[in-house]
């Protein structure tokens, strides 16, 4: 033992003990604070997990309730309901194939018409438009997405249908009438009008999402292409669009999801015929329009059950489309960057 240590005053010893005690109190306080923070994080994690599971649970609850309500039809017609082409409430004979066919055809036609316009408008707004045009045009496009579907339906009935009847169907029938798609009476109401109104309705959604995706492309991707001597168009085609491809696919499939389930606007312009025909001029029934137009007329249990089974099939098709979309986006996102820009 050193002489200095042996001769230390009691005051120094007391200060050392106080300092050690303060450090111990600080450590204890920090540990309590850390434990409290960890408890808050765990509680927040549990709450957010419950919120996420509640959404999944709601989807399963809807599926369960629709399946239970559709049981009489499922037991009566079985898998033949999907392949049946007759819808006869008088003789209690129901099949959903014409409605499924019309739903898929109108949705495909809507994508065919809307996607090129949407992507072109998104490229212009994100890359080429001057600021004086970009913001007002973006606002108007987003405003179109907020218009109720019944307003689109009224506009379609009084403005779009006469325009589709003449000159569109007149022109297609006169010059392309040798094709089965453009044959038959030209009423204006029909699959073509339904596809056009759906294209107009999904165009703002696809355009807005695609524009936002293109804006997220890093400037370094564009600057690298420009530094290599590429033109503005080559930069967009070979750098911007490949980089944003997964987001664009997601935007298109979001539009497809809305087109599949759209009800009122399609009901007002597609007509009222339950048959399968290749002609785009023919009236038809989509699954959503059939439910909307006939549910109030269902006067017995099997009729109601058949309509609910149509809704169950629509639910399944929409779910399948979204699963395929998620897989497609995931697959595109996993590709190496060099492959994506090839």
C-alpha positions as CSV (number, residue, x, y, z in Angstrom):
1,X,0.0,0.0,0.0
2,X,1.3,3.5,-0.9
3,X,1.8,6.0,1.7
4,X,-0.5,8.4,-0.2
5,X,-3.3,5.9,-0.1
6,X,-2.8,5.2,3.5
7,X,-2.9,8.9,4.4
8,X,-6.0,9.8,2.3
9,X,-8.4,12.0,4.0
10,X,-12.0,10.8,4.8
11,X,-13.3,13.6,2.6
12,X,-11.6,12.2,-0.5
13,X,-12.9,8.7,0.2
14,X,-16.4,10.1,0.6
15,X,-16.1,12.0,-2.8
16,X,-15.0,8.8,-4.5
17,X,-18.0,6.9,-3.1
18,X,-20.4,9.7,-4.2
19,X,-18.9,9.6,-7.7
20,X,-19.3,5.9,-7.9
21,X,-22.8,6.2,-6.6
22,X,-23.7,8.8,-9.3
23,X,-22.3,6.6,-12.0
24,X,-24.4,3.7,-10.7
25,X,-27.5,5.9,-10.7
26,X,-26.8,7.0,-14.3
27,X,-26.4,3.4,-15.4
28,X,-29.6,2.4,-13.6
29,X,-31.5,5.3,-15.1
30,X,-30.2,4.4,-18.6
31,X,-31.1,0.8,-18.2
32,X,-34.7,1.7,-17.1
33,X,-35.0,4.1,-20.0
34,X,-33.8,1.5,-22.4
35,X,-36.2,-1.0,-21.0
36,X,-39.1,1.5,-21.3
37,X,-38.2,2.2,-24.9
38,X,-37.9,-1.5,-25.7
39,X,-41.4,-2.0,-24.2
40,X,-42.8,0.8,-26.3
41,X,-41.2,-0.7,-29.5
42,X,-42.7,-4.1,-28.7
43,X,-46.1,-2.6,-28.1
44,X,-45.9,-0.6,-31.3
45,X,-44.8,-3.7,-33.2
46,X,-47.7,-5.7,-31.8
47,X,-50.3,-3.0,-32.6
48,X,-49.0,-2.7,-36.2
49,X,-49.1,-6.5,-36.6
50,X,-52.7,-6.5,-35.4
51,X,-53.6,-3.8,-37.9
52,X,-52.0,-5.8,-40.7
53,X,-53.7,-9.0,-39.6
54,X,-57.0,-7.2,-39.4
55,X,-56.9,-6.4,-43.1
56,X,-56.1,-10.0,-44.0
57,X,-58.8,-11.2,-41.6
58,X,-61.3,-8.9,-43.2
59,X,-60.5,-10.4,-46.6
60,X,-60.9,-13.9,-45.3
61,X,-64.1,-12.9,-43.5
62,X,-65.6,-11.6,-46.8
63,X,-64.5,-14.8,-48.5
64,X,-66.2,-16.9,-45.8
65,X,-69.4,-15.0,-45.8
66,X,-69.7,-15.0,-49.6
67,X,-69.0,-18.7,-49.7
68,X,-71.6,-19.5,-47.1
69,X,-74.2,-17.3,-48.9
70,X,-73.3,-19.0,-52.2
71,X,-73.6,-22.6,-50.9
72,X,-77.1,-23.3,-52.3
73,X,-75.8,-22.4,-55.8
74,X,-72.5,-24.3,-55.3
75,X,-74.3,-27.4,-54.2
76,X,-76.9,-27.1,-57.1
77,X,-74.6,-26.4,-60.0
78,X,-71.0,-27.3,-58.8
79,X,-68.2,-26.4,-61.1
80,X,-70.6,-26.4,-64.0
81,X,-71.6,-22.9,-62.9
82,X,-68.4,-21.5,-64.4
83,X,-69.0,-23.2,-67.8
84,X,-72.8,-22.7,-68.0
85,X,-74.0,-20.3,-70.6
86,X,-77.7,-20.0,-69.5
87,X,-79.1,-17.5,-67.0
88,X,-82.7,-18.3,-66.6
89,X,-84.4,-17.2,-63.3
90,X,-87.7,-18.7,-64.4
91,X,-86.4,-22.2,-64.8
92,X,-83.7,-21.7,-62.1
93,X,-80.9,-22.5,-64.4
94,X,-77.7,-20.3,-63.9
95,X,-74.3,-20.2,-65.5
96,X,-71.6,-17.5,-65.3
97,X,-69.5,-18.0,-68.4
98,X,-70.9,-15.2,-70.5
99,X,-70.5,-12.7,-67.7
100,X,-66.9,-13.9,-67.1
101,X,-66.2,-13.6,-70.8
102,X,-67.6,-10.1,-71.0
103,X,-65.6,-9.0,-67.9
104,X,-62.3,-10.2,-69.3
105,X,-62.9,-8.8,-72.8
106,X,-63.9,-5.3,-71.6
107,X,-61.0,-5.2,-69.2
108,X,-58.5,-6.3,-71.8
109,X,-59.9,-3.7,-74.3
110,X,-59.6,-1.0,-71.6
111,X,-56.0,-1.9,-71.1
112,X,-55.3,-2.0,-74.8
113,X,-56.7,1.5,-75.2
114,X,-55.5,3.1,-71.9
115,X,-52.0,1.8,-71.3
116,X,-50.2,3.4,-74.3
117,X,-51.9,6.8,-73.7
118,X,-51.1,6.6,-70.0
119,X,-47.5,5.7,-70.4
120,X,-47.0,8.4,-73.0
121,X,-48.7,11.1,-70.9
122,X,-46.7,10.0,-67.8
123,X,-43.4,10.3,-69.8
124,X,-44.4,13.8,-71.0
125,X,-45.4,15.0,-67.5
126,X,-42.3,13.5,-65.8
127,X,-39.6,14.2,-68.3
128,X,-40.6,16.6,-71.1
129,X,-43.3,19.0,-69.9
130,X,-42.3,22.6,-68.9
131,X,-43.2,23.5,-65.3
132,X,-46.0,25.8,-66.4
133,X,-47.8,22.8,-67.9
134,X,-46.7,20.0,-65.7
135,X,-48.4,21.0,-62.5
136,X,-51.8,22.0,-63.9
137,X,-51.9,18.9,-66.1
138,X,-51.0,16.6,-63.2
139,X,-53.7,18.2,-61.1
140,X,-56.4,17.7,-63.8
141,X,-55.4,14.0,-64.3
142,X,-55.6,13.3,-60.6
143,X,-59.0,15.1,-60.5
144,X,-60.3,12.8,-63.2
145,X,-59.6,9.8,-60.9
146,X,-61.9,11.3,-58.2
147,X,-65.0,11.6,-60.4
148,X,-67.7,9.1,-59.3
149,X,-68.4,6.2,-61.7
150,X,-72.0,7.1,-62.0
151,X,-71.0,10.4,-63.5
152,X,-68.8,8.6,-66.0
153,X,-71.8,6.4,-66.7
154,X,-74.2,9.3,-67.4
155,X,-71.6,10.9,-69.7
156,X,-71.0,7.6,-71.4
157,X,-74.7,7.1,-72.0
158,X,-75.5,10.5,-73.5
159,X,-72.1,11.4,-75.1
160,X,-70.0,8.3,-75.6
161,X,-72.6,5.9,-76.9
162,X,-73.8,8.1,-79.8
163,X,-70.2,8.8,-80.7
164,X,-69.3,5.0,-80.6
165,X,-72.4,4.3,-82.7
166,X,-71.5,6.8,-85.4
167,X,-68.8,7.3,-86.5
168,X,-66.7,4.6,-84.7
169,X,-68.9,1.5,-85.3
170,X,-69.9,2.8,-88.7
171,X,-66.2,3.1,-89.7
172,X,-65.2,-0.2,-88.2
173,X,-68.2,-2.0,-89.7
174,X,-67.7,-0.6,-93.2
175,X,-64.0,-1.1,-93.5
176,X,-63.2,-4.0,-91.1
177,X,-66.6,-5.8,-91.2
178,X,-65.0,-8.9,-92.6
179,X,-63.5,-9.6,-89.1
180,X,-65.8,-11.2,-86.6
181,X,-65.0,-8.5,-84.0
182,X,-66.8,-5.8,-86.1
183,X,-69.9,-7.6,-87.2
184,X,-73.5,-7.3,-86.2
185,X,-76.0,-4.4,-85.5
186,X,-74.5,-1.1,-84.5
187,X,-76.4,0.0,-81.4
188,X,-73.6,2.0,-79.7
189,X,-74.2,0.2,-76.4
190,X,-72.2,-2.9,-76.1
191,X,-68.7,-4.4,-75.3
192,X,-66.9,-1.6,-77.3
193,X,-68.6,1.2,-75.4
194,X,-67.9,-0.7,-72.1
195,X,-64.2,-1.1,-72.9
196,X,-63.9,2.6,-73.9
197,X,-65.5,3.9,-70.7
198,X,-63.3,1.6,-68.6
199,X,-60.2,2.9,-70.5
200,X,-61.2,6.5,-69.7
201,X,-61.8,5.6,-66.1
202,X,-58.4,3.8,-65.5
203,X,-56.4,6.2,-67.6
204,X,-55.9,8.8,-64.7
205,X,-54.9,6.1,-62.2
206,X,-52.3,4.4,-64.5
207,X,-51.0,7.8,-65.6
208,X,-50.6,9.2,-62.1
209,X,-48.8,6.1,-60.7
210,X,-46.6,5.7,-63.8
211,X,-45.6,9.4,-63.6
212,X,-44.6,9.1,-59.9
213,X,-42.6,5.9,-60.7
214,X,-40.7,7.6,-63.5
215,X,-40.0,10.6,-61.3
216,X,-38.3,8.2,-58.8
217,X,-35.7,7.1,-61.3
218,X,-32.3,8.4,-60.1
219,X,-30.8,11.3,-62.0
220,X,-27.5,9.3,-62.2
221,X,-29.2,6.9,-64.6
222,X,-30.2,9.6,-67.0
223,X,-26.9,11.5,-66.7
224,X,-24.9,8.4,-67.5
225,X,-26.8,7.8,-70.7
226,X,-26.5,11.5,-71.7
227,X,-22.8,11.4,-71.0
228,X,-22.5,8.5,-73.4
229,X,-24.0,10.6,-76.1
230,X,-27.5,9.3,-76.0
231,X,-30.4,11.6,-77.1
232,X,-33.3,12.5,-74.8
233,X,-35.5,9.8,-76.4
234,X,-32.8,7.1,-76.1
235,X,-32.3,8.1,-72.5
236,X,-36.0,7.6,-71.7
237,X,-36.2,4.4,-73.7
238,X,-33.0,2.7,-72.5
239,X,-32.5,4.0,-69.0
240,X,-35.7,5.5,-67.5
241,X,-38.3,2.9,-68.7
242,X,-36.3,-0.2,-67.9
243,X,-35.5,1.1,-64.4
244,X,-39.2,1.9,-63.7
245,X,-40.5,-1.2,-65.4
246,X,-41.7,-3.0,-62.3
247,X,-43.5,0.1,-61.1
248,X,-45.2,0.6,-64.5
249,X,-46.3,-3.0,-64.5
250,X,-47.8,-2.5,-61.0
251,X,-49.6,0.6,-62.2
252,X,-51.1,-1.3,-65.2
253,X,-52.3,-4.1,-63.0
254,X,-53.8,-1.6,-60.5
255,X,-55.8,-0.3,-63.5
256,X,-56.8,-3.8,-64.4
257,X,-58.1,-4.4,-60.9
258,X,-60.3,-1.4,-61.1
259,X,-61.5,-2.3,-64.6
260,X,-62.5,-5.8,-63.5
261,X,-64.7,-4.6,-60.6
262,X,-66.2,-1.4,-62.1
263,X,-70.0,-1.5,-61.9
264,X,-72.2,1.5,-62.5
265,X,-70.5,3.1,-65.6
266,X,-70.3,-0.3,-67.4
267,X,-73.9,-1.2,-66.5
268,X,-75.1,2.0,-68.2
269,X,-73.3,1.6,-71.5
270,X,-72.8,-2.2,-72.1
271,X,-76.4,-3.1,-72.8
272,X,-78.3,-6.2,-71.4
273,X,-77.6,-9.4,-73.2
274,X,-76.3,-12.7,-71.8
275,X,-74.4,-14.4,-74.5
276,X,-70.9,-15.0,-75.8
277,X,-70.1,-13.4,-79.1
278,X,-66.8,-12.3,-80.7
279,X,-68.4,-9.0,-81.9
280,X,-67.5,-5.9,-80.0
281,X,-70.7,-4.3,-81.1
282,X,-72.9,-6.8,-79.2
283,X,-74.5,-5.9,-75.9
284,X,-73.3,-8.0,-72.9
285,X,-73.2,-8.3,-69.2
286,X,-70.1,-8.2,-67.0
287,X,-70.1,-9.9,-63.6
288,X,-70.3,-6.6,-61.7
289,X,-73.1,-5.1,-64.0
290,X,-75.1,-8.3,-63.7
291,X,-75.0,-8.2,-59.9
292,X,-75.9,-4.5,-59.9
293,X,-78.8,-4.8,-62.3
294,X,-80.4,-8.0,-61.0
295,X,-79.9,-8.2,-57.3
296,X,-83.0,-6.2,-56.6
297,X,-85.0,-8.6,-58.8
298,X,-83.8,-11.8,-57.0
299,X,-87.0,-13.1,-55.4
300,X,-85.9,-16.5,-54.2
301,X,-82.9,-17.9,-52.3
302,X,-81.3,-19.8,-55.2
303,X,-81.4,-16.7,-57.4
304,X,-79.7,-14.6,-54.6
305,X,-77.2,-17.4,-54.1
306,X,-76.3,-17.5,-57.8
307,X,-75.7,-13.8,-57.9
308,X,-73.5,-14.0,-54.8
309,X,-71.6,-16.9,-56.4
310,X,-71.0,-14.5,-59.4
311,X,-69.5,-12.1,-56.9
312,X,-67.4,-14.9,-55.4
313,X,-66.0,-15.7,-58.8
314,X,-65.2,-12.0,-59.4
315,X,-63.5,-11.9,-56.0
316,X,-61.4,-14.9,-57.0
317,X,-60.5,-13.5,-60.4
318,X,-59.5,-10.2,-58.8
319,X,-57.4,-12.0,-56.2
320,X,-55.7,-14.2,-58.8
321,X,-54.9,-11.1,-60.9
322,X,-53.4,-9.4,-57.9
323,X,-51.3,-12.4,-57.0
324,X,-50.0,-12.7,-60.5
325,X,-49.2,-9.0,-60.5
326,X,-47.3,-9.3,-57.3
327,X,-45.3,-12.2,-58.6
328,X,-44.6,-10.4,-61.9
329,X,-43.4,-7.3,-60.1
330,X,-41.3,-9.4,-57.8
331,X,-39.7,-11.3,-60.7
332,X,-39.0,-8.1,-62.6
333,X,-37.5,-6.5,-59.5
334,X,-35.1,-9.4,-58.9
335,X,-33.6,-9.1,-62.4
336,X,-30.0,-7.8,-62.5
337,X,-29.8,-4.2,-63.5
338,X,-27.9,-5.0,-66.6
339,X,-30.6,-7.4,-67.8
340,X,-33.3,-4.8,-67.0
341,X,-31.6,-2.3,-69.3
342,X,-30.9,-4.7,-72.2
